[in-house]
């Protein structure tokens, strides 16, 4: 498992008055630090340690989002009035609902 492939993010926490290092594949973990660079280094170190512990315990290691295969298909349930509005808009534009919704999500 290469921890470099995980999805890291650093953001500012007004409440803590520090930067927070996060990893999307391990949403329960974070690292606070005075600088973005230290927050990133801290969360990477935590992830590395957790992965080693999980491997030692025989636990499944989360797959990096960047390495997952996506089909491009997912199902969303919406209220019937929203479905009707989307169908109407798609018809007016001369496109399928899928194309219309995909364009809206891409914005």
Residue frames relative to the residue before (quaternion, step in Angstrom):
aa qw qx qy qz dx dy dz
X 1.0000 0.0000 0.0000 0.0000 0.00 0.00 0.00
X 0.1850 -0.7835 0.5879 0.0791 3.55 -0.74 1.09
X 0.3187 -0.7843 0.5000 0.1827 3.59 -0.35 1.22
X 0.5249 0.6327 -0.4124 0.3925 3.62 1.23 -0.24
X 0.6630 0.5236 -0.3055 0.4392 3.60 1.19 -0.46
X 0.5134 0.6461 -0.4216 0.3758 3.58 1.25 -0.10
X 0.4934 -0.6628 0.4939 0.2707 3.56 -1.29 0.44
X 0.0472 -0.8206 0.5687 -0.0304 3.56 -0.29 1.30
X 0.0217 -0.7734 0.6335 0.0053 3.52 -1.23 0.61
X 0.1478 -0.7552 0.6312 0.0968 3.54 -1.14 0.68
X 0.0230 0.7927 -0.6068 0.0540 3.54 -0.88 0.97
X 0.4983 -0.6383 0.4963 0.3131 3.56 -1.27 0.31
X 0.1902 -0.7548 0.6173 0.1140 3.58 -1.01 0.86
X 0.3283 -0.7525 0.5407 0.1832 3.55 -0.44 1.22
X 0.6304 0.5576 -0.3222 0.4334 3.57 1.02 -0.83
X 0.7606 0.3517 -0.1873 0.5125 3.59 0.92 -0.94
X 0.2872 -0.7800 0.4937 0.2558 3.56 1.31 -0.39
X 0.6289 0.4480 -0.3508 0.5299 3.54 1.08 0.90
X 0.5447 -0.5696 0.4915 0.3705 3.52 -1.35 0.17
X 0.2263 -0.7691 0.5876 0.1097 3.54 -1.14 0.76
X 0.2294 -0.7469 0.6110 0.1272 3.54 -0.88 1.02
X 0.0478 -0.8067 0.5884 -0.0273 3.57 -0.87 1.03
X 0.1423 -0.7532 0.6332 0.1076 3.54 -1.29 0.40
X 0.4554 -0.7278 0.4441 0.2564 3.60 -0.57 1.17
X 0.6784 0.5042 -0.2956 0.4452 3.59 1.01 -0.75
X 0.7422 0.2421 -0.1524 0.6060 3.59 1.30 -0.34
X 0.0853 -0.8754 0.4728 0.0531 3.61 0.57 1.15
X 0.6513 0.5221 -0.3343 0.4375 3.62 1.14 -0.35
X 0.6675 0.4935 -0.2971 0.4718 3.60 1.25 -0.15
X 0.0831 0.7744 -0.6247 0.0560 3.56 -1.16 0.68
X 0.1742 -0.7630 0.6125 0.1110 3.55 -1.33 0.25
X 0.2233 -0.7732 0.5830 0.1111 3.57 -0.83 1.04
X 0.1166 0.7831 -0.6022 0.1025 3.56 -1.01 0.83
X 0.5954 -0.6098 0.3920 0.3463 3.60 -1.18 0.50
X 0.7741 0.2326 -0.1518 0.5688 3.62 1.17 -0.41
X 0.6163 -0.5462 0.4018 0.4005 3.61 -1.16 0.45
X 0.6431 0.5412 -0.3258 0.4329 3.58 0.96 -0.84
X 0.6799 0.4715 -0.2857 0.4835 3.59 0.98 -0.85
X 0.6141 0.5351 -0.3507 0.4622 3.60 1.07 -0.64
X 0.6569 0.4953 -0.3071 0.4785 3.59 0.98 -0.84
X 0.6559 0.5011 -0.3141 0.4692 3.59 0.88 -0.89
X 0.6597 0.5270 -0.3074 0.4388 3.58 0.97 -0.83
X 0.6904 0.4556 -0.2981 0.4763 3.60 0.83 -0.90
X 0.6164 0.5319 -0.3532 0.4608 3.61 1.04 -0.66
X 0.6439 0.5130 -0.3210 0.4682 3.59 1.00 -0.78
X 0.6443 0.5166 -0.3139 0.4685 3.59 0.96 -0.88
X 0.6568 0.5070 -0.3122 0.4627 3.59 0.88 -0.92
X 0.6342 0.5350 -0.3269 0.4525 3.58 0.94 -0.86
X 0.6791 0.4868 -0.2848 0.4699 3.57 0.90 -0.94
X 0.6560 0.5099 -0.3109 0.4615 3.59 0.95 -0.86
X 0.6423 0.5164 -0.3271 0.4623 3.60 0.94 -0.84
X 0.6378 0.5122 -0.3292 0.4716 3.62 0.94 -0.82
X 0.6582 0.5059 -0.3047 0.4669 3.59 0.93 -0.89
X 0.6626 0.5032 -0.3067 0.4623 3.58 0.93 -0.88
X 0.6372 0.5161 -0.3283 0.4689 3.58 0.98 -0.81
X 0.6591 0.5184 -0.3012 0.4540 3.58 0.95 -0.88
X 0.7142 0.4247 -0.2419 0.5011 3.57 1.10 -0.68
X 0.4864 -0.6878 0.4173 0.3410 3.58 1.29 -0.01
X 0.4141 0.7121 -0.4668 0.3218 3.58 1.19 0.47
X 0.5572 -0.5929 0.4661 0.3474 3.55 -1.24 0.52
X 0.3036 -0.7462 0.5708 0.1588 3.56 -0.90 1.00
X 0.4958 -0.6605 0.4612 0.3244 3.63 -0.82 0.87
X 0.4261 -0.6845 0.5338 0.2549 3.54 -1.02 0.85
X 0.5150 -0.6312 0.4817 0.3230 3.57 -1.03 0.78
X 0.5417 -0.6320 0.4471 0.3275 3.58 -0.94 0.88
X 0.6450 0.5455 -0.3142 0.4333 3.58 1.06 -0.78
X 0.7113 0.4447 -0.2552 0.4809 3.60 1.18 -0.47
X 0.5312 0.6297 -0.4102 0.3912 3.59 1.25 -0.20
X 0.3602 -0.6908 0.5820 0.2330 3.54 -1.22 0.57
X 0.1342 -0.7920 0.5938 0.0465 3.56 -0.88 0.98
X 0.4259 -0.7314 0.4819 0.2268 3.56 -0.89 0.98
X 0.4322 -0.6804 0.4790 0.3475 3.56 1.15 -0.57
X 0.6735 0.4533 -0.2780 0.5135 3.56 1.30 0.12
X 0.1835 0.7393 -0.6402 0.0997 3.53 -1.06 0.86
X 0.3680 -0.7352 0.5338 0.1976 3.55 -1.16 0.61
X 0.0722 -0.7848 0.6155 0.0067 3.53 -0.94 0.96
X 0.2459 -0.7445 0.6007 0.1561 3.56 -0.93 0.89
X 0.0282 -0.7836 0.6203 -0.0206 3.55 -0.93 0.99
X 0.6151 -0.5270 0.4122 0.4172 3.59 -1.18 0.36
X 0.6320 -0.5743 0.3662 0.3697 3.57 -1.10 0.70
X 0.6281 0.5312 -0.3481 0.4496 3.62 1.04 -0.65
X 0.6328 0.5081 -0.3285 0.4832 3.60 1.05 -0.70
X 0.6282 0.5334 -0.3272 0.4624 3.58 0.99 -0.86
X 0.6563 0.5067 -0.3060 0.4678 3.59 0.93 -0.93
X 0.6592 0.5064 -0.3136 0.4591 3.61 0.90 -0.89
X 0.6571 0.4998 -0.3107 0.4710 3.59 0.98 -0.82
X 0.6462 0.5179 -0.3167 0.4625 3.58 0.97 -0.86
X 0.6470 0.5158 -0.3094 0.4686 3.58 1.00 -0.85
X 0.6749 0.4917 -0.2959 0.4639 3.58 0.87 -0.95
X 0.6430 0.5198 -0.3201 0.4625 3.58 0.98 -0.84
X 0.6570 0.5068 -0.3109 0.4634 3.59 0.94 -0.89
X 0.6519 0.5207 -0.3121 0.4544 3.58 0.98 -0.84
X 0.7108 0.4243 -0.2457 0.5044 3.57 1.12 -0.69
X 0.4255 -0.7240 0.4472 0.3079 3.59 1.26 -0.21
X 0.5857 0.5354 -0.3864 0.4701 3.58 1.10 0.72
X 0.5844 -0.5571 0.4413 0.3916 3.57 -1.28 0.21
X 0.6311 -0.5048 0.4136 0.4194 3.56 -1.26 0.35
X 0.6206 0.5557 -0.3461 0.4316 3.59 0.96 -0.82
X 0.6793 0.4849 -0.2948 0.4653 3.58 0.87 -0.94
X 0.6410 0.5303 -0.3166 0.4558 3.58 0.99 -0.86
X 0.6981 0.4625 -0.2737 0.4730 3.60 0.80 -1.03
X 0.6233 0.5351 -0.3431 0.4555 3.60 0.98 -0.77
X 0.6557 0.4989 -0.3104 0.4741 3.59 0.96 -0.82
X 0.6527 0.5057 -0.3178 0.4661 3.59 0.99 -0.78
X 0.6747 0.4900 -0.3004 0.4630 3.60 0.97 -0.78
X 0.6419 0.5499 -0.3205 0.4277 3.58 1.11 -0.62
X 0.5616 0.6200 -0.3821 0.3926 3.60 1.21 -0.36
